[in-house]
Amino acid sequence: MKTFRSVTVSVSRSAKAAAAVTIAVSGALLAACTSSPDTEATASSRMTCINPIHIRKQEIVSDQEIRFVMAGGDVWVNNLPHRCPGLKFQGGFSWEVRGSQICSNIDVIHVLDMGTPCRLGEFSKLDPEKAAAESQGDSET
């Protein structure tokens, strides 16, 4: 016959509250980055997520701006919160996709050949007319 001892764990109210807030925030972040696989992007008041499956082209404009041309022709611009040294010079980056979305202010890219980590900033959708005009300007040069 096995005997089990009763163990009492005391958890303070502030620890319980902190755990509840952490769980609530984690759930909200996961919910905000969830969309159906057919959509190119999901926007909320705090974050925007894009589906990397729909990315057709990435344009590194500077060490602080990346443009993502999507399958449907939409262009999403990510403005990194800080300069990402070497991003423009190296001309590329890698990232690890967790789930099916890349989300603003959460996901991190790594500059090619250097490995410098840089957090993505806000995503904003570029006006289609502006995107078309800039695309034509690029093809003329």
LOKE-520481 format. One record per residue (C-alpha): residue in three letters; x, y, z; residue number from 0. Coordinates in steps of 0.25 Angstrom, whole numbers, always signed. Example, Ala and Ser with C-alpha at 12.3 -4.5 7.8 and 13.67 -1.06 7.14 Angstrom:
2
rest: ALA	xx: +49	yy: -18	zz: +31	nr: 0
rest: SER	xx: +55	yy: -4	zz: +29	nr: 1
***
This chain:
141
rest: MET	xx: +0	yy: +0	zz: +0	nr: 0
rest: LYS	xx: +6	yy: +14	zz: -4	nr: 1
rest: THR	xx: +4	yy: +26	zz: +5	nr: 2
rest: PHE	xx: +3	yy: +40	zz: -1	nr: 3
rest: ARG	xx: +6	yy: +52	zz: +7	nr: 4
rest: SER	xx: -2	yy: +64	zz: +5	nr: 5
rest: VAL	xx: +6	yy: +76	zz: +0	nr: 6
rest: THR	xx: +0	yy: +90	zz: +1	nr: 7
rest: VAL	xx: +6	yy: +101	zz: -8	nr: 8
rest: SER	xx: +3	yy: +115	zz: -4	nr: 9
rest: VAL	xx: +2	yy: +125	zz: -15	nr: 10
rest: SER	xx: +0	yy: +140	zz: -12	nr: 11
rest: ARG	xx: -11	yy: +148	zz: -18	nr: 12
rest: SER	xx: -2	yy: +156	zz: -27	nr: 13
rest: ALA	xx: +5	yy: +144	zz: -33	nr: 14
rest: LYS	xx: -9	yy: +138	zz: -36	nr: 15
rest: ALA	xx: -13	yy: +152	zz: -43	nr: 16
rest: ALA	xx: +0	yy: +152	zz: -50	nr: 17
rest: ALA	xx: -2	yy: +138	zz: -55	nr: 18
rest: ALA	xx: -16	yy: +141	zz: -60	nr: 19
rest: VAL	xx: -12	yy: +154	zz: -67	nr: 20
rest: THR	xx: +0	yy: +146	zz: -74	nr: 21
rest: ILE	xx: -10	yy: +136	zz: -79	nr: 22
rest: ALA	xx: -20	yy: +146	zz: -83	nr: 23
rest: VAL	xx: -10	yy: +154	zz: -91	nr: 24
rest: SER	xx: -4	yy: +141	zz: -97	nr: 25
rest: GLY	xx: -17	yy: +137	zz: -102	nr: 26
rest: ALA	xx: -20	yy: +151	zz: -108	nr: 27
rest: LEU	xx: -7	yy: +151	zz: -115	nr: 28
rest: LEU	xx: -9	yy: +137	zz: -121	nr: 29
rest: ALA	xx: -24	yy: +141	zz: -125	nr: 30
rest: ALA	xx: -19	yy: +154	zz: -132	nr: 31
rest: CYS	xx: -9	yy: +146	zz: -140	nr: 32
rest: THR	xx: -19	yy: +136	zz: -145	nr: 33
rest: SER	xx: -26	yy: +137	zz: -158	nr: 34
rest: SER	xx: -31	yy: +127	zz: -169	nr: 35
rest: PRO	xx: -20	yy: +122	zz: -178	nr: 36
rest: ASP	xx: -27	yy: +129	zz: -190	nr: 37
rest: THR	xx: -25	yy: +143	zz: -185	nr: 38
rest: GLU	xx: -12	yy: +151	zz: -188	nr: 39
rest: ALA	xx: -12	yy: +159	zz: -175	nr: 40
rest: THR	xx: -20	yy: +161	zz: -162	nr: 41
rest: ALA	xx: -20	yy: +174	zz: -156	nr: 42
rest: SER	xx: -24	yy: +178	zz: -142	nr: 43
rest: SER	xx: -22	yy: +191	zz: -133	nr: 44
rest: ARG	xx: -9	yy: +186	zz: -128	nr: 45
rest: MET	xx: -3	yy: +177	zz: -138	nr: 46
rest: THR	xx: -3	yy: +173	zz: -152	nr: 47
rest: CYS	xx: +0	yy: +159	zz: -157	nr: 48
rest: ILE	xx: +4	yy: +154	zz: -171	nr: 49
rest: ASN	xx: +3	yy: +140	zz: -177	nr: 50
rest: PRO	xx: +17	yy: +137	zz: -182	nr: 51
rest: ILE	xx: +11	yy: +127	zz: -192	nr: 52
rest: HIS	xx: +5	yy: +139	zz: -200	nr: 53
rest: ILE	xx: +19	yy: +147	zz: -201	nr: 54
rest: ARG	xx: +23	yy: +148	zz: -215	nr: 55
rest: LYS	xx: +35	yy: +158	zz: -213	nr: 56
rest: GLN	xx: +42	yy: +165	zz: -202	nr: 57
rest: GLU	xx: +49	yy: +178	zz: -205	nr: 58
rest: ILE	xx: +59	yy: +184	zz: -194	nr: 59
rest: VAL	xx: +57	yy: +199	zz: -196	nr: 60
rest: SER	xx: +67	yy: +202	zz: -184	nr: 61
rest: ASP	xx: +72	yy: +197	zz: -171	nr: 62
rest: GLN	xx: +59	yy: +201	zz: -165	nr: 63
rest: GLU	xx: +48	yy: +198	zz: -176	nr: 64
rest: ILE	xx: +44	yy: +185	zz: -183	nr: 65
rest: ARG	xx: +33	yy: +184	zz: -193	nr: 66
rest: PHE	xx: +26	yy: +171	zz: -196	nr: 67
rest: VAL	xx: +19	yy: +169	zz: -209	nr: 68
rest: MET	xx: +7	yy: +159	zz: -207	nr: 69
rest: ALA	xx: +1	yy: +149	zz: -217	nr: 70
rest: GLY	xx: -11	yy: +158	zz: -220	nr: 71
rest: GLY	xx: -3	yy: +170	zz: -223	nr: 72
rest: ASP	xx: -4	yy: +177	zz: -209	nr: 73
rest: VAL	xx: +9	yy: +183	zz: -203	nr: 74
rest: TRP	xx: +11	yy: +183	zz: -188	nr: 75
rest: VAL	xx: +22	yy: +191	zz: -182	nr: 76
rest: ASN	xx: +29	yy: +188	zz: -169	nr: 77
rest: ASN	xx: +36	yy: +199	zz: -162	nr: 78
rest: LEU	xx: +45	yy: +193	zz: -152	nr: 79
rest: PRO	xx: +45	yy: +201	zz: -139	nr: 80
rest: HIS	xx: +61	yy: +202	zz: -139	nr: 81
rest: ARG	xx: +71	yy: +202	zz: -150	nr: 82
rest: CYS	xx: +75	yy: +188	zz: -154	nr: 83
rest: PRO	xx: +90	yy: +189	zz: -157	nr: 84
rest: GLY	xx: +95	yy: +182	zz: -170	nr: 85
rest: LEU	xx: +80	yy: +179	zz: -175	nr: 86
rest: LYS	xx: +81	yy: +187	zz: -187	nr: 87
rest: PHE	xx: +96	yy: +184	zz: -190	nr: 88
rest: GLN	xx: +94	yy: +169	zz: -188	nr: 89
rest: GLY	xx: +81	yy: +170	zz: -196	nr: 90
rest: GLY	xx: +74	yy: +159	zz: -189	nr: 91
rest: PHE	xx: +69	yy: +153	zz: -176	nr: 92
rest: SER	xx: +64	yy: +140	zz: -170	nr: 93
rest: TRP	xx: +53	yy: +137	zz: -160	nr: 94
rest: GLU	xx: +47	yy: +126	zz: -153	nr: 95
rest: VAL	xx: +32	yy: +125	zz: -156	nr: 96
rest: ARG	xx: +24	yy: +120	zz: -144	nr: 97
rest: GLY	xx: +10	yy: +116	zz: -147	nr: 98
rest: SER	xx: +5	yy: +122	zz: -160	nr: 99
rest: GLN	xx: +7	yy: +137	zz: -159	nr: 100
rest: ILE	xx: +18	yy: +147	zz: -157	nr: 101
rest: CYS	xx: +13	yy: +158	zz: -148	nr: 102
rest: SER	xx: +17	yy: +172	zz: -145	nr: 103
rest: ASN	xx: +25	yy: +176	zz: -132	nr: 104
rest: ILE	xx: +27	yy: +161	zz: -129	nr: 105
rest: ASP	xx: +34	yy: +153	zz: -140	nr: 106
rest: VAL	xx: +49	yy: +155	zz: -142	nr: 107
rest: ILE	xx: +58	yy: +155	zz: -154	nr: 108
rest: HIS	xx: +73	yy: +151	zz: -155	nr: 109
rest: VAL	xx: +82	yy: +159	zz: -165	nr: 110
rest: LEU	xx: +88	yy: +149	zz: -175	nr: 111
rest: ASP	xx: +103	yy: +146	zz: -173	nr: 112
rest: MET	xx: +103	yy: +154	zz: -160	nr: 113
rest: GLY	xx: +92	yy: +148	zz: -152	nr: 114
rest: THR	xx: +88	yy: +161	zz: -146	nr: 115
rest: PRO	xx: +74	yy: +160	zz: -140	nr: 116
rest: CYS	xx: +64	yy: +171	zz: -142	nr: 117
rest: ARG	xx: +50	yy: +171	zz: -137	nr: 118
rest: LEU	xx: +39	yy: +175	zz: -148	nr: 119
rest: GLY	xx: +32	yy: +187	zz: -146	nr: 120
rest: GLU	xx: +18	yy: +192	zz: -150	nr: 121
rest: PHE	xx: +12	yy: +187	zz: -163	nr: 122
rest: SER	xx: +4	yy: +197	zz: -172	nr: 123
rest: LYS	xx: -2	yy: +194	zz: -185	nr: 124
rest: LEU	xx: +3	yy: +203	zz: -196	nr: 125
rest: ASP	xx: -7	yy: +210	zz: -205	nr: 126
rest: PRO	xx: -9	yy: +202	zz: -218	nr: 127
rest: GLU	xx: -7	yy: +215	zz: -227	nr: 128
rest: LYS	xx: +6	yy: +219	zz: -219	nr: 129
rest: ALA	xx: +11	yy: +204	zz: -220	nr: 130
rest: ALA	xx: +8	yy: +204	zz: -235	nr: 131
rest: ALA	xx: +15	yy: +218	zz: -237	nr: 132
rest: GLU	xx: +28	yy: +214	zz: -229	nr: 133
rest: SER	xx: +28	yy: +200	zz: -237	nr: 134
rest: GLN	xx: +28	yy: +207	zz: -250	nr: 135
rest: GLY	xx: +39	yy: +217	zz: -245	nr: 136
rest: ASP	xx: +48	yy: +205	zz: -241	nr: 137
rest: SER	xx: +46	yy: +198	zz: -255	nr: 138
rest: GLU	xx: +50	yy: +211	zz: -262	nr: 139
rest: THR	xx: +64	yy: +212	zz: -255	nr: 140
***
